[in-house]
Amino acid sequence: MSELTPALLAALKTVSTATLCTALFKRGLRNQFIQDVRPIQSNPGTMVGEAFTLRYIPAREDLNPITVFQDPNHPQRQAIEQCPPGAVLVIDSRKDARAASAGSILVTRLMQRGGAGIVTDGGFRDSPEIAQMAMPAYHHRPSAPTNLTLHQALEFNVPIGCGDVAVFPGDVIVGDAEGVVVIPQEMVEDIAAEAVEMTAFEA
């Protein structure tokens, strides 16, 4: 496994998701770009961090009342509290943006704890407030209904699917104005080196 060192992180911040997708394609990986997500900020910069994941399943009303938010061990709250500083929280919302994946309170807490960003294949509520935050956030579209309407947080830091892409904890997530790419952890050093070289060649 390749560790996301400060040097690797800095290198990845200098390359585009398009270049990274090409480097991954040359190694046979054709499906690493998360589909149908876009930055909520108009100029998100470049987001880089290791994946910390959260998985939602369809909500069942008897197990998902509003009172679950009072439980400090609720998986959604625990994912926010256990996501390491510098990591990107990636949420599997089953590409269902009819209810929010998270809102400004949770996103603010993640940012305060040092998160590098947040990605969902669903939607965010309080999106105007999130759009003003410094931490990059990616979603499909705004969604006002609370996540409990359709989503039940089940587990975190497990393999998930997000926008038709497999995401494993520790994979390296890179986002820019075009979207989000997932780099397998064991390949990140080689991919970063090639992407930097390609960027210099094309300049």
Secondary structure as a PSIPRED ss2 file (coil, helix, strand):
# PSIPRED VFORMAT (PSIPRED V4.0)

   1 M C   1.000  0.000  0.000
   2 S C   1.000  0.000  0.000
   3 E C   1.000  0.000  0.000
   4 L C   1.000  0.000  0.000
   5 T C   1.000  0.000  0.000
   6 P H   0.000  1.000  0.000
   7 A H   0.000  1.000  0.000
   8 L H   0.000  1.000  0.000
   9 L H   0.000  1.000  0.000
  10 A H   0.000  1.000  0.000
  11 A H   0.000  1.000  0.000
  12 L H   0.000  1.000  0.000
  13 K C   1.000  0.000  0.000
  14 T C   1.000  0.000  0.000
  15 V C   1.000  0.000  0.000
  16 S C   1.000  0.000  0.000
  17 T H   0.000  1.000  0.000
  18 A H   0.000  1.000  0.000
  19 T H   0.000  1.000  0.000
  20 L H   0.000  1.000  0.000
  21 C H   0.000  1.000  0.000
  22 T H   0.000  1.000  0.000
  23 A H   0.000  1.000  0.000
  24 L H   0.000  1.000  0.000
  25 F H   0.000  1.000  0.000
  26 K C   1.000  0.000  0.000
  27 R C   1.000  0.000  0.000
  28 G C   1.000  0.000  0.000
  29 L C   1.000  0.000  0.000
  30 R C   1.000  0.000  0.000
  31 N C   1.000  0.000  0.000
  32 Q C   1.000  0.000  0.000
  33 F E   0.000  0.000  1.000
  34 I C   1.000  0.000  0.000
  35 Q C   1.000  0.000  0.000
  36 D C   1.000  0.000  0.000
  37 V C   1.000  0.000  0.000
  38 R E   0.000  0.000  1.000
  39 P E   0.000  0.000  1.000
  40 I C   1.000  0.000  0.000
  41 Q C   1.000  0.000  0.000
  42 S C   1.000  0.000  0.000
  43 N C   1.000  0.000  0.000
  44 P C   1.000  0.000  0.000
  45 G C   1.000  0.000  0.000
  46 T C   1.000  0.000  0.000
  47 M E   0.000  0.000  1.000
  48 V E   0.000  0.000  1.000
  49 G E   0.000  0.000  1.000
  50 E E   0.000  0.000  1.000
  51 A E   0.000  0.000  1.000
  52 F E   0.000  0.000  1.000
  53 T E   0.000  0.000  1.000
  54 L E   0.000  0.000  1.000
  55 R E   0.000  0.000  1.000
  56 Y E   0.000  0.000  1.000
  57 I E   0.000  0.000  1.000
  58 P E   0.000  0.000  1.000
  59 A C   1.000  0.000  0.000
  60 R C   1.000  0.000  0.000
  61 E H   0.000  1.000  0.000
  62 D H   0.000  1.000  0.000
  63 L H   0.000  1.000  0.000
  64 N C   1.000  0.000  0.000
  65 P C   1.000  0.000  0.000
  66 I H   0.000  1.000  0.000
  67 T H   0.000  1.000  0.000
  68 V H   0.000  1.000  0.000
  69 F H   0.000  1.000  0.000
  70 Q H   0.000  1.000  0.000
  71 D C   1.000  0.000  0.000
  72 P C   1.000  0.000  0.000
  73 N C   1.000  0.000  0.000
  74 H C   1.000  0.000  0.000
  75 P H   0.000  1.000  0.000
  76 Q H   0.000  1.000  0.000
  77 R H   0.000  1.000  0.000
  78 Q H   0.000  1.000  0.000
  79 A H   0.000  1.000  0.000
  80 I H   0.000  1.000  0.000
  81 E H   0.000  1.000  0.000
  82 Q H   0.000  1.000  0.000
  83 C C   1.000  0.000  0.000
  84 P C   1.000  0.000  0.000
  85 P C   1.000  0.000  0.000
  86 G C   1.000  0.000  0.000
  87 A C   1.000  0.000  0.000
  88 V E   0.000  0.000  1.000
  89 L E   0.000  0.000  1.000
  90 V E   0.000  0.000  1.000
  91 I E   0.000  0.000  1.000
  92 D E   0.000  0.000  1.000
  93 S C   1.000  0.000  0.000
  94 R C   1.000  0.000  0.000
  95 K C   1.000  0.000  0.000
  96 D C   1.000  0.000  0.000
  97 A C   1.000  0.000  0.000
  98 R C   1.000  0.000  0.000
  99 A C   1.000  0.000  0.000
 100 A E   0.000  0.000  1.000
 101 S E   0.000  0.000  1.000
 102 A E   0.000  0.000  1.000
 103 G C   1.000  0.000  0.000
 104 S H   0.000  1.000  0.000
 105 I H   0.000  1.000  0.000
 106 L H   0.000  1.000  0.000
 107 V H   0.000  1.000  0.000
 108 T H   0.000  1.000  0.000
 109 R H   0.000  1.000  0.000
 110 L H   0.000  1.000  0.000
 111 M H   0.000  1.000  0.000
 112 Q H   0.000  1.000  0.000
 113 R C   1.000  0.000  0.000
 114 G C   1.000  0.000  0.000
 115 G C   1.000  0.000  0.000
 116 A C   1.000  0.000  0.000
 117 G E   0.000  0.000  1.000
 118 I E   0.000  0.000  1.000
 119 V E   0.000  0.000  1.000
 120 T E   0.000  0.000  1.000
 121 D C   1.000  0.000  0.000
 122 G C   1.000  0.000  0.000
 123 G E   0.000  0.000  1.000
 124 F E   0.000  0.000  1.000
 125 R C   1.000  0.000  0.000
 126 D C   1.000  0.000  0.000
 127 S H   0.000  1.000  0.000
 128 P H   0.000  1.000  0.000
 129 E H   0.000  1.000  0.000
 130 I H   0.000  1.000  0.000
 131 A H   0.000  1.000  0.000
 132 Q C   1.000  0.000  0.000
 133 M C   1.000  0.000  0.000
 134 A C   1.000  0.000  0.000
 135 M C   1.000  0.000  0.000
 136 P C   1.000  0.000  0.000
 137 A E   0.000  0.000  1.000
 138 Y E   0.000  0.000  1.000
 139 H E   0.000  0.000  1.000
 140 H C   1.000  0.000  0.000
 141 R C   1.000  0.000  0.000
 142 P C   1.000  0.000  0.000
 143 S C   1.000  0.000  0.000
 144 A C   1.000  0.000  0.000
 145 P C   1.000  0.000  0.000
 146 T C   1.000  0.000  0.000
 147 N H   0.000  1.000  0.000
 148 L H   0.000  1.000  0.000
 149 T H   0.000  1.000  0.000
 150 L C   1.000  0.000  0.000
 151 H E   0.000  0.000  1.000
 152 Q E   0.000  0.000  1.000
 153 A E   0.000  0.000  1.000
 154 L E   0.000  0.000  1.000
 155 E E   0.000  0.000  1.000
 156 F E   0.000  0.000  1.000
 157 N C   1.000  0.000  0.000
 158 V C   1.000  0.000  0.000
 159 P C   1.000  0.000  0.000
 160 I E   0.000  0.000  1.000
 161 G E   0.000  0.000  1.000
 162 C E   0.000  0.000  1.000
 163 G C   1.000  0.000  0.000
 164 D C   1.000  0.000  0.000
 165 V E   0.000  0.000  1.000
 166 A E   0.000  0.000  1.000
 167 V E   0.000  0.000  1.000
 168 F C   1.000  0.000  0.000
 169 P C   1.000  0.000  0.000
 170 G C   1.000  0.000  0.000
 171 D C   1.000  0.000  0.000
 172 V E   0.000  0.000  1.000
 173 I E   0.000  0.000  1.000
 174 V E   0.000  0.000  1.000
 175 G E   0.000  0.000  1.000
 176 D E   0.000  0.000  1.000
 177 A C   1.000  0.000  0.000
 178 E C   1.000  0.000  0.000
 179 G E   0.000  0.000  1.000
 180 V E   0.000  0.000  1.000
 181 V E   0.000  0.000  1.000
 182 V E   0.000  0.000  1.000
 183 I E   0.000  0.000  1.000
 184 P C   1.000  0.000  0.000
 185 Q H   0.000  1.000  0.000
 186 E H   0.000  1.000  0.000
 187 M H   0.000  1.000  0.000
 188 V H   0.000  1.000  0.000
 189 E H   0.000  1.000  0.000
 190 D H   0.000  1.000  0.000
 191 I H   0.000  1.000  0.000
 192 A H   0.000  1.000  0.000
 193 A H   0.000  1.000  0.000
 194 E H   0.000  1.000  0.000
 195 A H   0.000  1.000  0.000
 196 V H   0.000  1.000  0.000
 197 E H   0.000  1.000  0.000
 198 M H   0.000  1.000  0.000
 199 T H   0.000  1.000  0.000
 200 A H   0.000  1.000  0.000
 201 F H   0.000  1.000  0.000
 202 E H   0.000  1.000  0.000
 203 A C   1.000  0.000  0.000
